[in-house]
Amino acid sequence: MKVIDQTPFFNADGKISMLDQVKATLRFGATWVQETQAQKGVMTALEHGLDKRFTLLRNVTLPGLEISIPFILVGPTGVYAMYVTAQRGMFRAKGDAWGTISGNNFSPSNVNLLTRTARMARAVQVYFQRQGYEGVGGVDATLLCADPGMYVDSVRPIVRVVQSDGLERFAASIGQAHEIISSGTAAEVVNRILNPKPAKAAKQTASTLVATPAPTMPAEEEPEIPAFSLPTEQITTPDPTIKAGGSGFEFQESATPIDEKPFGVPVTHPAPVKSPVQKVRRGFSTKQWVVLILFAAVECLALIIFFYIIYIQNP
């Protein structure tokens, strides 16, 4: 498996400085650094089951967005958008509901990893459509659990959920699946992600495709502009947003549940309903503010010691 790593803030040795940790937290959220470090073990498991026909793009930021997609796997069996979580504990994934379980009690989580993963996959698919390229069909959404201490009770979830002990089997199943795109098409998909067409060129390409639409992508199944949000009514904590840019779309908070069916069940999409895009501001929890204040205090202490040493050497 070929790996194209575009992870920001980390150096060549895979380490990140304290200052860069603060920057990454402010930009991507409090769990991003931990999840990025957890991706290494998942990558090792995927490499055991995938050959050189597959390319893994790690933490690629699509043009116009301010958040990266953890894994985009491209190969002859299709395109996969994968989210890696480093959480521990007992969880339940039922339909589009995600939360913790304790005995017979279910408590919805503040961050719904199912809808987050589904919307990341939809963002990749919409990106291809904005580029005027629909030759890959659908984008498979997969939630990967990196920590062995995480157990998920899956009941027809809207995305595929793979626990840590099943990562290698999952990779082997991808490698042995039926090929749906050629090696040349797979290489073109990777190139479109790394070297997007300018907006004008993409519009011209899209206009030429209107005359001969792909049979696998009818007009009524075109996905709605994605919203990176938590749809369930029980969840009120904002999720990190993806602000609009050159691509013309953004993730947002939405009170409407995601229109996905359980994984493996045929999906019938209604006609998309356009609604005004509202920008959402990212908030920080008390825990995040404490971490940021501690980082700032350490930095100030280091500066005081530095100037004190200079003062002693040069009275």
Secondary structure by P-SEA (a helix, b strand, c coil): cccccccccccccccccaaaaaaaaaccccaaaaaaaaaaaaaaaaaacccccbbbbcccccccccccccbbbbcccbbbbbbbbcccccccccccbbbbbcccbbbbccccaaaaaaaaaaaaaaaaaaaccccccbbbbbbbbcccccccccccccbbbbcccaaaaaaaaaaaccccccaaaaaaaaaaaaccccaaaaaaaaaaaccccccccccccccccccccccccccccccbbbbbccccbbbbbbcccccccccccbbbbccccccbbbbbbbbbcaaaaaaaaaaaaaaaaaaaaaaaaaaaacc
